[in-house]
Amino acid sequence: MKFYLSFFFAFAVIACSTHSEDPCKGPMIPLELLVSEACEEELSENFGWQPAGFSPVIDNERGGSLRKVTHSKDWLIIRDNWMSPVKGKPNYRTFSPRVFISKIGSSVWNTIAPPTDAYVKNVFADSSGLYVGTYRSGEIWKYSPEEKNWKRLLKKEVGAGGWFDVMGIGRTSNRLVVNLAGYKDSIEEAAKRITTVIAIQKDSNWNQYEEEDGLQFLSAVEISGTFFVSAYDLGVCKLDLNSRNYQQLAKFPPPYRQTDSTRYAYKIFSRPLKSRPARITIGKN
């Protein structure tokens, strides 16, 4: 037995002592030997986290933390978590995020906003540009980073006192798909009858499908021709845009609360020794 242990110890020492003339392309060796002076300069330019020139302005009363990062071709786009005072309501704030844009490789960031009085609610970007959905006015704006211009694509028509939020924006089969939710007028709002809308772009027009208290999705992605959305209380769903029917995918297991974890651990460890499992997984907070 001592012979085998001595053999393996000697083998490990020899393996750890292995060097290569080119440490960047050599055999498997310890990390501290791999990152040598020969390749340190090369790695420092292209490897690891580097500053992008953006530092959020954070205010105790107005927020400012970053909420989303996306891109359109070689343009980086950031949406923050800014809050604005509500007119006529002291000590109230409303969600009014700002949007920042910068070309990859540049340290210059510009603030952009669609030419409307409405606040930004949602952003979506792909190779064709940046799309911004608004809060309460139900508008969709397209921004072209190269031309630096805005174009309004959609505005939801409502009655007196009505309003709609743009909840989610996505693209499938080269068509924009927008989800809106709100009230048609003040009577609907008083009755708390929420109307949800799935608007599908068709050339320069939109097909709009309304439903009372229907699906509300926040983000969407197309994978191999299938349109997946994330919804408030349904998790991830597969949405058929022809029928507007959705199929709910498997739910994530509910997270353990602290009290649940404590009770679970107590239940496990209070078992008789012979029935105690070898491995125990306790849910995180």
Order of alpha helices (4+ residues) and beta strands (2+ residues): alpha-alpha-alpha-beta-beta-beta-beta-beta-beta-beta-beta-beta-beta-beta-beta-alpha-beta-beta-beta-beta-beta-beta-alpha
